[in-house]
Amino acid sequence: DMQLICEAYNLMKDVLGLEQGEMASVFEEWNKGDLDSFLIEITRDILKFKEDGKYLLPLIRDTAGQKGTGKWTGIAALEYGVPVTLIGEAVFARCLSALKDERVNASSVLPGSSQKFTGDKKTFLEQLRKALYASKLISYAQGFMLLREAAKANKWNLNYGSIALMWRGGCIIRSAFLGNIKDAFTKNPQLSNLLLDPYFREQISSAQTSLRQVVAQSALVGVPAPAFSAALAFYDGYRSAVLPANLLQ
């Protein structure tokens, strides 16, 4: 969730050239709809925060540490053979951020894209909102795939709807979205993947074109969006009846 929000912020800043006040307004608006959540709310507040009359965010060093929960999830995903790709990319993004000195050096010698964004800002912001929602849905679908596989291997009897409610009750990922997940598992406790629930299937169907536009634009302009890109790659892989693993075999 945090990596996706950071990528959305970066695309607003480096693709659209929005000022921090404008970005804060966007997140404030997003928090009134499907993306209503604690993390979107505090992102708005972080963007607004000033110290001595200056925005604080640009003064914070762009290197992130980690407590290990993402790494443990990634290790579990590899052990159980479940493609939890978004959390993996989020962990690797933190690892890459830690290479500050190397990145500064590379920025002066490695060429990037010369292409600039030429579209409509308002249209792209709406595509970005839908892409964020779609990617979040895909990430949670992956997480519940991991829970289901672990339950099968360890003979656990997990109540997935209750797990979603527990997160909504007292966790930094708490959001209105988790209520929809609870509803999906209440309707079908044997649901194999959240993307196949009728409600979420409709949501992802209406948002996938926006996700494609955001990933394409980030690639063309040269702004990294690893979690958005991983979400789209997983979606296209999951919906593929035939994959090239035959050649791999």
C-alpha positions as CSV (number, residue, x, y, z in Angstrom):
1,D,0.0,0.0,0.0
2,M,2.7,2.5,1.0
3,Q,4.9,1.7,-2.1
4,L,1.9,2.2,-4.4
5,I,1.0,5.5,-2.8
6,C,4.7,6.6,-3.1
7,E,4.6,5.7,-6.8
8,A,1.4,7.7,-7.3
9,Y,3.0,10.7,-5.5
10,N,6.1,10.3,-7.7
11,L,4.1,10.2,-10.9
12,M,2.1,13.3,-9.9
13,K,5.4,15.1,-9.1
14,D,7.6,14.0,-12.0
15,V,5.1,13.3,-14.8
16,L,2.5,15.9,-14.2
17,G,4.7,18.5,-12.3
18,L,2.1,19.1,-9.6
19,E,3.0,21.2,-6.6
20,Q,2.7,19.7,-3.1
21,G,-0.5,21.7,-2.3
22,E,-2.1,20.3,-5.4
23,M,-1.1,16.8,-4.6
24,A,-2.5,17.1,-1.1
25,S,-5.8,18.2,-2.6
26,V,-5.8,15.2,-4.9
27,F,-5.3,12.8,-2.0
28,E,-7.9,14.6,0.0
29,E,-10.4,14.0,-2.8
30,W,-9.3,10.4,-3.2
31,N,-10.0,9.8,0.4
32,K,-13.7,10.5,-0.1
33,G,-14.2,7.5,-2.5
34,D,-13.0,3.9,-3.0
35,L,-9.6,4.7,-1.7
36,D,-10.9,5.9,1.7
37,S,-8.1,4.8,4.1
38,F,-5.8,5.7,6.9
39,L,-2.7,5.8,4.6
40,I,-4.4,8.0,2.0
41,E,-5.5,10.4,4.8
42,I,-2.1,10.7,6.4
43,T,-0.4,11.1,2.9
44,R,-2.6,14.2,2.5
45,D,-1.4,15.5,5.9
46,I,2.2,14.7,5.2
47,L,2.1,16.6,1.9
48,K,0.5,19.6,3.7
49,F,3.0,19.6,6.6
50,K,5.4,22.6,6.8
51,E,8.2,23.4,9.2
52,D,9.5,27.0,9.4
53,G,7.2,27.9,6.5
54,K,8.7,25.3,4.2
55,Y,7.3,21.9,3.1
56,L,9.1,19.2,5.1
57,L,8.8,16.3,2.6
58,P,11.5,17.5,0.1
59,L,13.9,17.8,3.0
60,I,13.6,14.1,4.0
61,R,16.3,11.8,2.7
62,D,14.9,9.4,0.1
63,T,16.2,6.2,1.7
64,A,13.9,3.8,3.5
65,G,14.7,1.1,6.1
66,Q,12.5,-1.8,7.0
67,K,11.4,-3.8,10.1
68,G,11.3,-7.0,8.2
69,T,7.6,-7.8,7.8
70,G,7.7,-7.4,4.0
71,K,10.8,-9.5,3.8
72,W,9.2,-12.3,5.9
73,T,6.1,-12.2,3.6
74,G,8.4,-12.4,0.5
75,I,10.2,-15.4,2.0
76,A,6.9,-17.1,2.9
77,A,5.6,-16.5,-0.7
78,L,8.7,-18.2,-2.1
79,E,8.4,-21.1,0.3
80,Y,4.8,-21.7,-0.5
81,G,5.2,-20.9,-4.3
82,V,2.7,-18.1,-4.4
83,P,3.4,-15.0,-6.6
84,V,3.1,-12.2,-4.1
85,T,4.8,-9.9,-6.5
86,L,3.7,-6.5,-5.2
87,I,5.0,-6.9,-1.7
88,G,8.2,-8.3,-3.2
89,E,8.6,-5.2,-5.4
90,A,7.9,-3.0,-2.4
91,V,10.7,-4.6,-0.4
92,F,13.1,-4.4,-3.4
93,A,12.1,-0.7,-3.9
94,R,13.3,0.0,-0.3
95,C,16.5,-1.9,-1.0
96,L,17.1,0.2,-4.1
97,S,16.4,3.4,-2.2
98,A,19.1,2.5,0.3
99,L,21.7,2.8,-2.6
100,K,21.6,6.6,-2.4
101,D,25.3,7.2,-3.3
102,E,25.2,4.8,-6.2
103,R,21.9,6.3,-7.5
104,V,23.3,9.9,-7.4
105,N,26.3,8.7,-9.4
106,A,24.2,6.8,-11.9
107,S,21.9,9.8,-12.4
108,S,24.8,11.7,-13.9
109,V,26.0,9.0,-16.3
110,L,23.0,6.8,-17.3
111,P,20.6,8.3,-19.8
112,G,16.9,8.4,-19.2
113,S,13.9,9.2,-21.4
114,S,13.6,12.5,-23.2
115,Q,9.9,12.1,-23.6
116,K,7.6,14.4,-21.7
117,F,3.9,14.0,-20.7
118,T,1.7,15.7,-23.3
119,G,-1.8,14.5,-22.2
120,D,-4.5,16.0,-20.1
121,K,-3.6,16.2,-16.4
122,K,-7.1,15.7,-15.1
123,T,-7.6,12.6,-17.2
124,F,-4.3,11.2,-16.1
125,L,-5.1,11.8,-12.4
126,E,-8.3,9.9,-12.8
127,Q,-6.4,7.1,-14.5
128,L,-3.9,7.2,-11.6
129,R,-6.7,6.9,-9.0
130,K,-8.2,3.9,-10.8
131,A,-4.7,2.3,-11.2
132,L,-4.0,2.7,-7.5
133,Y,-7.3,1.0,-6.6
134,A,-6.7,-1.8,-9.1
135,S,-3.2,-2.4,-7.9
136,K,-4.3,-2.4,-4.3
137,L,-6.9,-5.0,-5.2
138,I,-4.4,-7.2,-7.0
139,S,-2.0,-7.0,-4.1
140,Y,-4.6,-8.0,-1.5
141,A,-5.7,-10.8,-3.9
142,Q,-2.1,-12.1,-3.8
143,G,-2.0,-11.8,0.0
144,F,-5.1,-13.9,0.4
145,M,-3.7,-16.4,-2.1
146,L,-0.7,-16.8,0.3
147,L,-3.0,-17.2,3.3
148,R,-5.0,-19.9,1.5
149,E,-1.9,-21.8,0.5
150,A,-0.4,-21.6,4.0
151,A,-3.8,-22.8,5.4
152,K,-3.8,-25.8,3.1
153,A,-0.2,-26.7,3.9
154,N,-0.6,-26.3,7.7
155,K,-4.2,-27.6,7.9
156,W,-5.4,-24.2,9.3
157,N,-9.0,-23.2,9.3
158,L,-8.9,-19.5,8.5
159,N,-11.8,-17.2,8.4
160,Y,-10.7,-14.8,5.6
161,G,-13.6,-12.4,6.1
162,S,-12.8,-12.0,9.8
163,I,-9.1,-11.5,9.0
164,A,-10.1,-8.5,6.7
165,L,-12.3,-7.1,9.5
166,M,-9.4,-7.5,12.0
167,W,-7.2,-5.4,9.7
168,R,-9.9,-2.8,9.3
169,G,-10.3,-2.5,13.1
170,G,-6.7,-1.7,14.1
171,C,-4.0,-1.7,11.6
172,I,-2.3,0.9,9.4
173,I,-3.9,-0.7,6.3
174,R,-7.4,-0.1,7.7
175,S,-9.6,1.1,4.9
176,A,-13.2,1.0,3.6
177,F,-11.9,-1.5,1.0
178,L,-11.5,-4.2,3.6
179,G,-15.3,-4.2,4.2
180,N,-15.7,-5.2,0.5
181,I,-13.3,-8.1,1.0
182,K,-15.2,-9.2,4.1
183,D,-18.4,-9.2,2.0
184,A,-16.7,-11.3,-0.8
185,F,-15.6,-14.0,1.6
186,T,-19.0,-14.0,3.4
187,K,-20.8,-14.6,0.1
188,N,-18.3,-17.3,-0.9
189,P,-16.0,-18.7,1.9
190,Q,-14.3,-21.0,-0.8
191,L,-13.5,-18.1,-3.1
192,S,-10.1,-19.0,-4.7
193,N,-9.2,-15.4,-5.7
194,L,-10.6,-12.0,-4.8
195,L,-10.4,-11.0,-8.5
196,L,-13.0,-13.7,-9.3
197,D,-15.6,-12.2,-6.8
198,P,-18.4,-10.5,-8.9
199,Y,-17.9,-7.1,-7.2
200,F,-14.2,-7.1,-7.5
201,R,-14.3,-8.6,-11.0
202,E,-16.4,-5.6,-12.1
203,Q,-14.0,-3.2,-10.3
204,I,-10.9,-4.6,-11.9
205,S,-12.6,-4.7,-15.3
206,S,-13.4,-1.0,-15.2
207,A,-9.9,0.0,-13.9
208,Q,-7.5,-2.2,-15.9
209,T,-7.4,0.2,-18.9
210,S,-6.3,3.0,-16.5
211,L,-3.7,0.8,-15.0
212,R,-2.3,0.1,-18.5
213,Q,-2.2,3.8,-19.3
214,V,-0.3,4.6,-16.0
215,V,2.3,1.8,-16.5
216,A,2.8,2.8,-20.1
217,Q,3.2,6.5,-19.3
218,S,5.6,5.8,-16.5
219,A,7.8,3.7,-18.9
220,L,7.7,6.3,-21.6
221,V,8.6,9.2,-19.3
222,G,11.1,7.1,-17.4
223,V,9.6,7.4,-13.9
224,P,10.0,4.0,-12.0
225,A,6.7,2.4,-11.0
226,P,7.7,-1.2,-10.0
227,A,4.6,-2.0,-7.9
228,F,2.1,-0.7,-10.6
229,S,4.0,-2.6,-13.2
230,A,4.0,-5.8,-11.1
231,A,0.3,-5.5,-10.6
232,L,-0.4,-5.3,-14.3
233,A,2.0,-8.2,-15.1
234,F,0.3,-10.4,-12.5
235,Y,-3.2,-9.5,-13.8
236,D,-2.3,-10.3,-17.4
237,G,-0.5,-13.5,-16.3
238,Y,-3.4,-14.7,-14.1
239,R,-6.0,-14.1,-16.8
240,S,-3.9,-16.0,-19.4
241,A,-5.1,-19.4,-20.3
242,V,-1.7,-20.2,-21.9
243,L,1.6,-19.0,-20.6
244,P,5.1,-19.5,-22.2
245,A,6.1,-22.0,-19.4
246,N,6.0,-24.7,-22.0
247,L,9.1,-23.3,-23.6
248,L,10.7,-22.9,-20.1
249,Q,10.0,-26.6,-19.6
